[in-house]
Amino acid sequence: MSSQRAPRRDIHAEITGKLIAAIEADPGKPSMPWRRASGPLFMPTNALTNNAYNGINIVSLWGSAEVSGYTAPVWATYRQWSELGAQVRKGEKSSLVVFYKEYEAAPDPDNADDDGKRRVARASYVFNASQVDGYALPDAPEALGPIERLEAVDRFIAATGARIEHGGDRAFFRPSTDHIQMPDEGLFCGTDTMTRSEGYYATLTHELTHWSGAPKRLGRDMGKRFGDAAYAVEELVAEIASAFLCTELGITQDTRADHAQYLAQWLTLMKSDSRAIFTAAAKASEAVAYLKRLQPPA
C-alpha cells in the first residue's frame, strides 16, 4: 500500500486560475451592486461634455477621489464649471489629467505606415463636483430595505475588530480614521449575476482587505514593487481576497464573474507586468490568513 498522500488542495490557486481564465475570456464591464446618486463607479465623466475619461486619467481620478473622499465621479476644469454656472470653492486643489492634441507633420519617407499625424501630451487640471457650489447632483436613490444577513459571515467580520460605519453611497477604507465606510445596506440592489446579499458582503470583504493592509496590521506597501501602479495593485489584492473570502465563507458557491469584471478593469492598465496578478494573489492570501488569525479558537 502506498503511503503517499494526495496533494493538499490549494483553493486559492484554483480561484486565481479561474479568475485569470475569466479575464482572458473577456468578462465584460462591471456593474455596481448598489445604487448611487452620483453615477457609475468605474467611469469618471466630464460634467460639461458628459464624455468619459480614459486611460491613465481613470486611475488618476479614482485615486484623487479615494484620497479626498469625493462622492461623485464627475469632473471638469475651472472654466468648464464656470460655463455650467458653478463655482469652484476657494482653496480647493485640482487633480491632474492628461489629454493628447493631434497635429499634422511631414510623414517619414522611410516609414510606409507613417500618415503624418502626431500626438503631443497636454496637462489639464480638473475639480470634482464635490469641490464646487452651484452644481446639483441627482437625488439620492430610494432604499430597498434590509438585505438577508449571513450570521456566520457577520461573526467572522465582527471578530476582526474593524470599525464599520454605514451611510452615504460610497464604499471605502479611510486610513486617517481607520474605519470602513459602507453604503446603507438598503441601497444594495445586486446585479444580473449577484444577489443583494452577495453584493453587500463582496463589497465589505473587499474593504476589509484594504483595512488589513494598514501600517499597524500587515503594513502592505505595494509601492516598493509597483511604484506608480501601487494603487491599482492594491485594488487587485482587495478584489482577489474578496473572491477568496466569498468562497471560503460560503457567500457564493463559485468564483463570480463580477470579481473577474472588476479585476479586468485594473489589469488592462497593467499589461506591462504579466506577474502582477500572481503577486496580488499572494498578498491576497496573506490578507485572508491575517483575518483568519483574528478569529476566536474553534
Secondary structure, 3 states (H helix, E strand, C coil): CCCCCCCCCCHHHHHHHHHHHHHHCCCCCCCCCECCCCCCCCCCEECCCCCECCCHHHHHHHHHHHHHCCCCCEEECHHHHHHCCCEECCCCCCEEEEEEEEEECCCCCCCCCCCCEEEEEEEEEEEEHHHEECCCCCCCCCCCCCCCCCHHHHHHHHHHCCCEEECCCCCEEECCCCEEEECCHHHECCECCECHHHHHHHHHHHHHHHHHCCCCCCCCCCHHHHHHHHHHHHHHHHHHHHHHHHHHCCCCCCCCHHHHHHHHHHHCCCCCCCCHHHHHHHHHHHHHHHHHHCCCCC
